[in-house]
Amino acid sequence: MPIQILMPALSPTMTEGNLVKWHKKEGDNVEIGDILAEIETDKATMEVESVEEGTLGKIFVQEGTDDVAVNTLIAALLEEGEDTSALDGMGTTSVESSVATPKASDKFPKEKAAVSKLEVVAPPPPAPLPQPAPSPSGKVFATPVAKRIAAQNNLDVVSIVGSGPRGRVIKADVEQALSSPASTGAMTSGNTALKKQPARIPQGEIIPADELFPAYEKVKVNNIRKVIAKRLSESKQTVPHFYLTVDCQIDALLEARKAFNEDLEKHERLSVNDFVIKAMACAMTTVPEANASWAGDHVKIYQTVDISVAVAIEGGLITPIVKGAENKPLRTISTEMKDLAKRARDGKLRPEEFQGGTVSLSNLGMFGIKEFSAVISPPQGCILAVGAGEKRAIVSDSGDLKVATIMSCTLSVDHRVVDGAVGSLFLKAFKGFIQNPIKMLL
């Protein structure tokens, strides 16, 4: 009996995905571990591997097809001795019974004939990129992975001939271009162009001006951005937010950080964000009612503090989690956070490292943002928004005017879970740990 290959559900929020590229064609032999296809999901771009062997008998969903529903039959493998007549009638009946039970270890469904490797789309390095010549249609057709690899190697993706659907540039095209002798010259000229041309590469079709609006670039929304838009719209529409702001004096924290870092190598040094994570964990332990989420007919008060920390990636953001932060010393939190952030940008996070969490932290201080209010990520009950530390004039307890470094922090709260009094107690405890960092070590 032919083995059905279904569109996998590779994250809890995934309902559909884009079938970017088939790596096998009908009639090809398939071995266990062979890459069958590339799929863009709501969280990442993934390569689907075969866990069965056979012959690819029929492809039911062509490459380049967007918004393919989870559990849709996308292809079928013929087992030894079967021919294409065994495929008669396939694609017209329900395939629900063919979905395999997910492994308990990864909590995601796995189809009988396919398994995926997670490849979170990572941003290009901070160096500016050359401006390519526009294509005749004004579009740049390339998969996210192909764009990332090209950007990391200062290679103009528009100059690459794509072998994907509708001429789309795929990962293999970029790798082939990098291995060719001409790629050295292309990268050299690209480095020269860095100093002269705008940094941004157009990602979509250029729409000409009309009577009402100027010309604009029409950029297709990827699945990551779709999910962000859906979840945050749902959050603001269904979660009754309210906001509490506190100003924290961080001069003692900065002195403590300086003292710690004197004995550490550069790559080991603590950041202000590490102290904030630890202070949040300590405050949540002091006021456990704030470490909670709404569950309809009951409230969940979590027994550990798992802090989701927002990290920007290409096309959106991802929230790697520092788990059990209340039981970890500052140096462990710092080391773990550096590793999580790096692997988030390199596309090497495992799903369990960025899905879940009991409370969130969003820190925009490094961008000079003084104060902001963040949107809660359901089902969590709180998110803390941290601004930049800046010198301000304050009045001391003795009535003297002095200069201090002040950091504004705003707690966004789900009022169904956390009342104003509980939120205030949490911020009071948080401020106490931030202003007296020695308390975090006790």
C-alpha positions as CSV (number, residue, x, y, z in Angstrom):
1,M,0.0,0.0,0.0
2,P,1.4,3.4,-0.9
3,I,2.9,5.5,2.0
4,Q,1.1,8.8,2.3
5,I,3.2,12.0,2.9
6,L,1.1,14.7,4.6
7,M,1.8,18.3,5.3
8,P,3.2,18.1,8.9
9,A,2.1,20.2,11.9
10,L,5.5,21.2,13.1
11,S,4.5,23.7,15.8
12,P,1.5,24.1,18.1
13,T,0.3,27.2,16.2
14,M,0.8,25.9,12.7
15,T,-2.4,25.4,10.6
16,E,-0.9,25.7,7.2
17,G,2.4,26.0,5.4
18,N,4.0,26.9,2.1
19,L,5.5,24.1,0.0
20,V,8.6,25.9,-1.2
21,K,10.6,23.2,-3.1
22,W,10.5,19.5,-3.9
23,H,14.0,17.9,-3.8
24,K,12.7,14.7,-5.4
25,K,10.6,14.3,-8.6
26,E,8.1,11.6,-9.5
27,G,9.9,8.3,-10.2
28,D,12.9,9.1,-8.1
29,N,14.1,6.5,-5.6
30,V,13.9,7.7,-2.0
31,E,16.1,6.4,0.8
32,I,15.7,6.9,4.5
33,G,17.1,10.3,5.4
34,D,16.8,11.8,1.9
35,I,15.5,15.4,1.8
36,L,12.1,15.4,0.2
37,A,11.0,19.0,0.4
38,E,11.4,22.4,2.0
39,I,8.4,23.8,3.9
40,E,7.9,27.3,5.3
41,T,5.8,27.1,8.4
42,D,4.5,29.7,10.8
43,K,7.7,29.6,12.8
44,A,10.6,28.6,10.5
45,T,11.8,27.1,7.2
46,M,12.1,23.4,7.5
47,E,13.6,20.5,5.4
48,V,11.5,17.4,5.4
49,E,13.3,14.1,5.4
50,S,12.0,10.7,4.5
51,V,11.8,8.0,7.2
52,E,10.7,5.4,4.7
53,E,12.2,4.1,1.5
54,G,10.5,3.6,-1.8
55,T,9.8,5.4,-5.1
56,L,8.1,8.8,-5.2
57,G,5.0,7.8,-7.0
58,K,3.1,11.0,-7.2
59,I,3.3,14.6,-6.1
60,F,-0.2,15.9,-5.2
61,V,0.8,19.5,-4.2
62,Q,3.2,21.3,-6.5
63,E,6.2,23.3,-5.3
64,G,5.5,27.0,-4.9
65,T,2.0,26.3,-3.5
66,D,1.2,28.6,-0.5
67,D,-1.2,28.0,2.4
68,V,-1.3,24.2,2.3
69,A,-3.5,23.0,5.2
70,V,-1.9,20.7,7.8
71,N,-2.6,17.0,7.1
72,T,-3.1,17.6,3.4
73,L,-1.8,14.7,1.2
74,I,1.2,16.2,-0.6
75,A,2.8,13.1,-2.0
76,A,2.9,9.3,-1.9
77,L,5.7,6.7,-1.9
78,L,5.4,3.4,-3.7
79,E,6.7,0.4,-1.8
80,E,8.7,-2.3,-3.5
81,G,6.6,-4.2,-6.1
82,E,4.0,-1.5,-6.4
83,D,3.3,0.5,-9.6
84,T,1.4,3.7,-10.2
85,S,-1.9,1.8,-10.4
86,A,-1.8,1.6,-6.6
87,L,-2.2,5.4,-6.5
88,D,-5.7,5.3,-8.1
89,G,-8.2,7.2,-6.0
90,M,-5.5,8.8,-3.8
91,G,-5.9,12.5,-3.2
92,T,-9.7,12.4,-3.2
93,T,-10.4,10.8,0.2
94,S,-9.7,11.8,3.7
95,V,-6.2,11.2,5.0
96,E,-7.0,11.8,8.7
97,S,-6.3,8.1,9.5
98,S,-2.8,8.3,8.1
99,V,-1.5,10.8,10.7
100,A,1.0,9.1,13.0
101,T,0.9,9.6,16.7
102,P,3.5,12.3,17.8
103,K,6.5,11.3,19.7
104,A,6.2,12.1,23.4
105,S,9.7,13.6,23.4
106,D,9.0,16.4,20.9
107,K,5.2,16.9,21.2
108,F,4.8,17.5,17.5
109,P,3.0,15.2,15.0
110,K,5.3,13.2,12.7
111,E,4.0,11.9,9.4
112,K,4.7,8.2,8.6
113,A,7.0,9.1,5.7
114,A,8.5,12.4,6.7
115,V,10.4,14.1,9.5
116,S,11.7,17.7,9.6
117,K,14.8,19.4,10.6
118,L,14.1,22.8,12.3
119,E,15.9,25.8,10.6
120,V,14.7,29.0,12.2
121,V,15.1,31.9,9.7
122,A,18.0,34.0,11.0
123,P,18.8,37.6,10.1
124,P,21.8,38.6,8.1
125,P,24.9,39.9,9.9
126,P,24.8,43.6,10.9
127,A,27.1,44.7,8.0
128,P,25.1,46.6,5.3
129,L,24.3,44.7,2.1
130,P,24.7,45.8,-1.6
131,Q,21.8,47.1,-3.5
132,P,21.1,44.7,-6.4
133,A,19.9,45.7,-9.8
134,P,16.1,45.3,-10.0
135,S,14.7,42.3,-11.9
136,P,12.4,43.1,-14.8
137,S,9.4,42.3,-12.7
138,G,10.7,44.3,-9.7
139,K,10.7,41.1,-7.6
140,V,13.3,39.1,-5.8
141,F,12.4,35.4,-5.8
142,A,14.4,33.6,-3.1
143,T,13.7,31.3,-0.2
144,P,14.5,32.8,3.3
145,V,17.3,30.3,3.7
146,A,18.8,31.3,0.3
147,K,18.6,35.0,1.2
148,R,20.3,34.4,4.5
149,I,23.2,32.4,3.1
150,A,23.7,34.9,0.3
151,A,23.7,37.8,2.7
152,Q,26.2,36.1,5.1
153,N,28.6,35.8,2.1
154,N,28.0,39.2,0.7
155,L,26.6,37.6,-2.5
156,D,24.0,39.4,-4.6
157,V,21.0,37.0,-4.6
158,V,19.5,38.7,-7.7
159,S,22.5,37.7,-9.7
160,I,21.9,34.0,-9.1
161,V,19.9,31.9,-11.5
162,G,17.2,30.1,-9.5
163,S,16.2,26.5,-10.1
164,G,13.1,26.6,-7.9
165,P,9.5,27.2,-9.0
166,R,9.1,30.3,-11.2
167,G,12.8,30.8,-11.1
168,R,13.0,31.1,-7.3
169,V,16.5,31.0,-5.8
170,I,16.9,28.1,-3.4
171,K,19.6,27.1,-0.9
172,A,21.3,24.8,-3.5
173,D,21.5,27.6,-6.0
174,V,23.4,29.9,-3.5
175,E,25.7,27.1,-2.5
176,Q,26.5,26.3,-6.1
177,A,27.2,30.0,-6.8
178,L,29.5,30.2,-3.8
179,S,31.5,27.2,-5.0
180,S,32.0,28.6,-8.5
181,P,35.1,30.7,-9.3
182,A,33.0,33.7,-10.3
183,S,31.6,34.0,-6.9
184,T,34.9,35.3,-5.5
185,G,34.7,38.2,-7.9
186,A,31.1,38.8,-7.2
187,M,31.7,39.0,-3.4
188,T,34.6,41.3,-3.9
189,S,32.6,43.7,-6.0
190,G,29.8,43.4,-3.5
191,N,32.2,44.5,-0.7
192,T,33.1,47.6,-2.7
193,A,29.4,48.4,-3.3
194,L,28.8,48.3,0.4
195,K,30.2,51.8,0.8
196,K,28.2,53.3,-2.1
197,Q,24.8,51.8,-2.2
198,P,21.7,51.6,0.1
199,A,21.7,48.7,2.5
200,R,18.2,47.3,1.9
201,I,17.5,44.6,-0.7
202,P,14.0,44.9,-2.2
203,Q,11.9,42.0,-1.1
204,G,8.7,42.5,-3.2
205,E,7.1,44.0,-6.3
206,I,7.5,47.8,-6.9
207,I,4.0,49.3,-7.4
208,P,4.1,52.6,-9.4
209,A,2.6,55.8,-8.0
210,D,-1.0,56.7,-8.8
211,E,-3.1,59.8,-8.3
212,L,-3.4,59.2,-4.5
213,F,-0.3,57.4,-3.3
214,P,3.4,57.4,-4.2
215,A,5.2,54.3,-5.5
216,Y,5.6,51.6,-2.9
217,E,7.1,48.1,-2.4
218,K,4.6,45.3,-2.0
219,V,6.2,42.8,0.3
220,K,4.6,39.4,0.8
221,V,3.9,38.6,4.5
222,N,5.8,35.4,5.6
223,N,4.2,32.9,8.0
224,I,6.2,34.2,11.0
225,R,4.8,37.7,10.5
226,K,1.3,36.3,9.9
227,V,1.4,34.4,13.2
228,I,2.7,37.5,15.1
229,A,-0.1,39.6,13.6
230,K,-2.7,37.0,14.5
231,R,-1.5,36.4,18.0
232,L,-1.0,40.0,18.9
233,S,-4.3,41.1,17.4
234,E,-6.0,38.3,19.4
235,S,-4.1,39.5,22.5
236,K,-5.2,43.1,22.3
237,Q,-8.8,42.1,21.4
238,T,-9.3,39.4,24.0
239,V,-6.9,40.1,26.9
240,P,-7.8,43.1,29.1
241,H,-4.4,44.8,29.4
242,F,-3.5,47.4,32.0
243,Y,-0.1,48.9,32.6
244,L,2.1,49.8,35.6
245,T,5.3,51.7,35.4
246,V,8.1,52.1,37.9
247,D,11.4,54.0,37.7
248,C,14.4,52.1,39.0
249,Q,17.8,53.7,40.0
250,I,20.4,51.4,38.6
251,D,23.7,53.0,39.7
252,A,24.4,50.3,42.3
253,L,23.6,47.7,39.7
254,L,26.1,49.3,37.2
255,E,28.8,49.3,39.9
256,A,28.1,45.7,40.8
257,R,28.2,44.7,37.1
258,K,31.5,46.6,36.7
259,A,33.0,44.8,39.7
260,F,31.8,41.4,38.4
261,N,33.1,42.0,34.9
262,E,36.7,43.0,36.0
263,D,37.4,39.3,36.6
264,L,35.7,37.9,33.5
265,E,36.8,37.5,29.9
266,K,35.1,39.8,27.4
267,H,32.8,37.1,26.1
268,E,31.8,36.2,29.6
269,R,30.8,39.6,30.9
270,L,27.4,40.2,32.4
271,S,24.9,42.6,30.8
272,V,22.3,44.8,32.4
273,N,19.7,42.4,30.8
274,D,21.2,39.5,32.8
275,F,20.5,41.4,36.0
276,V,17.0,42.2,34.8
277,I,16.2,38.5,34.1
278,K,17.5,37.6,37.6
279,A,15.5,40.4,39.3
280,M,12.3,39.3,37.5
281,A,12.9,35.7,38.6
282,C,13.4,36.8,42.2
283,A,10.4,39.1,42.2
284,M,8.2,36.4,40.7
285,T,9.3,34.1,43.6
286,T,8.5,36.8,46.1
287,V,5.0,37.4,44.5
288,P,4.1,34.1,42.9
289,E,0.6,35.2,42.1
290,A,2.1,37.3,39.3
291,N,3.7,34.2,37.7
292,A,0.3,33.0,36.3
293,S,-1.9,32.6,33.3
294,W,-5.7,32.6,32.6
295,A,-7.2,29.2,31.7
296,G,-10.9,30.0,31.5
297,D,-12.4,28.3,34.5
298,H,-9.2,28.5,36.6
299,V,-5.9,30.3,37.0
300,K,-2.5,28.6,36.6
301,I,0.1,29.7,39.1
302,Y,3.4,28.3,37.9
303,Q,5.9,26.6,40.2
304,T,9.0,27.7,38.3
305,V,9.9,31.0,36.6
306,D,10.5,30.4,32.9
307,I,11.3,33.8,31.3
308,S,10.7,34.3,27.6
309,V,13.2,36.9,26.3
310,A,12.4,38.6,23.0
311,V,15.2,38.4,20.4
312,A,14.7,40.0,16.9
313,I,15.2,37.8,13.9
314,E,14.5,38.4,10.2
315,G,10.8,38.8,9.6
316,G,9.8,39.0,13.2
317,L,11.0,37.9,16.6
318,I,11.6,34.8,18.7
319,T,11.5,34.3,22.5
320,P,14.1,31.9,23.8
321,I,13.4,30.8,27.3
322,V,15.6,30.9,30.4
323,K,14.0,28.1,32.4
324,G,14.0,27.9,36.1
325,A,15.7,31.3,36.3
326,E,14.9,31.7,40.0
327,N,17.4,28.8,40.8
328,K,20.2,30.0,38.5
329,P,23.0,32.4,39.5
330,L,23.7,35.5,37.4
331,R,26.7,34.0,35.6
332,T,24.7,30.9,34.5
333,I,21.8,33.1,33.3
334,S,24.3,35.3,31.3
335,T,26.0,32.3,29.7
336,E,22.7,30.6,28.9
337,M,21.2,33.8,27.4
338,K,24.2,34.4,25.2
339,D,24.0,30.9,23.9
340,L,20.2,31.1,23.3
341,A,20.4,34.4,21.5
342,K,23.3,33.3,19.3
343,R,21.5,30.1,18.3
344,A,18.3,32.0,17.7
345,R,20.1,34.2,15.2
346,D,22.0,31.2,13.7
347,G,18.8,29.2,13.3
348,K,19.7,26.4,15.8
349,L,17.1,26.7,18.5
350,R,15.1,23.6,19.3
351,P,11.3,24.1,19.5
352,E,11.2,23.5,23.3
353,E,13.7,26.3,23.7
354,F,11.4,29.0,22.4
355,Q,7.8,27.7,22.9
356,G,6.2,28.1,26.3
357,G,7.5,30.3,29.1
358,T,5.5,31.7,32.1
359,V,6.4,35.4,31.7
360,S,8.0,37.6,29.1
361,L,10.7,40.2,29.0
362,S,11.2,42.8,26.2
363,N,14.2,45.1,26.5
364,L,14.6,48.0,24.1
365,G,17.1,49.9,26.2
366,M,20.0,49.1,23.8
367,F,18.0,51.1,21.1
368,G,17.8,54.2,23.4
369,I,14.0,53.7,24.0
370,K,13.1,55.5,27.2
371,E,9.8,53.8,28.0
372,F,7.3,51.6,26.2
373,S,4.4,49.2,26.8
374,A,4.6,45.6,25.4
375,V,1.8,43.4,24.3
376,I,1.1,40.3,26.3
377,S,1.9,36.9,24.7
378,P,-1.1,34.6,25.5
379,P,-1.5,32.6,27.6
380,Q,1.1,34.4,29.8
381,G,-0.3,36.9,32.2
382,C,2.5,39.5,32.2
383,I,5.3,41.0,30.1
384,L,7.9,43.5,31.4
385,A,9.0,46.2,29.0
386,V,12.4,47.7,29.9
387,G,13.8,51.0,28.6
388,A,17.2,52.6,28.6
389,G,19.1,53.7,31.7
390,E,19.6,57.4,31.5
391,K,21.0,60.2,33.7
392,R,18.2,62.2,35.4
393,A,18.0,64.7,38.1
394,I,16.3,63.4,41.2
395,V,15.6,64.5,44.8
396,S,17.3,62.3,47.4
397,D,15.6,61.3,50.7
398,S,17.5,64.1,52.4
399,G,16.0,66.7,50.0
400,D,19.2,67.2,48.0
401,L,19.2,67.3,44.2
402,K,21.5,64.8,42.6
403,V,22.1,63.0,39.3
404,A,21.2,59.3,39.1
405,T,20.9,56.6,36.4
406,I,17.2,55.8,36.0
407,M,15.6,52.9,34.1
408,S,11.8,53.0,33.4
409,C,10.1,49.6,33.4
410,T,6.5,49.0,32.4
411,L,4.6,45.8,33.4
412,S,1.7,44.9,31.0
413,V,-0.8,42.8,32.9
414,D,-3.8,40.5,32.0
415,H,-6.4,41.8,34.5
416,R,-8.2,38.5,34.5
417,V,-5.2,37.0,36.2
418,V,-3.3,39.7,38.0
419,D,-5.0,42.6,39.9
420,G,-3.5,46.0,40.3
421,A,-2.3,45.2,43.9
422,V,-0.5,42.0,42.8
423,G,1.1,43.8,39.8
424,S,2.2,46.6,42.1
425,L,3.7,44.2,44.6
426,F,5.6,42.5,41.9
427,L,7.1,45.8,40.6
428,K,7.9,46.8,44.2
429,A,9.8,43.6,44.7
430,F,11.5,43.9,41.2
431,K,12.6,47.5,42.0
432,G,14.0,46.3,45.3
433,F,16.2,43.7,43.6
434,I,17.3,46.0,40.8
435,Q,18.3,48.8,43.2
436,N,20.0,46.5,45.7
437,P,21.5,43.8,43.4
438,I,23.3,42.1,46.4
439,K,19.8,40.8,47.4
440,M,19.7,38.7,44.2
441,L,22.7,36.7,45.5
442,L,21.1,35.8,48.8
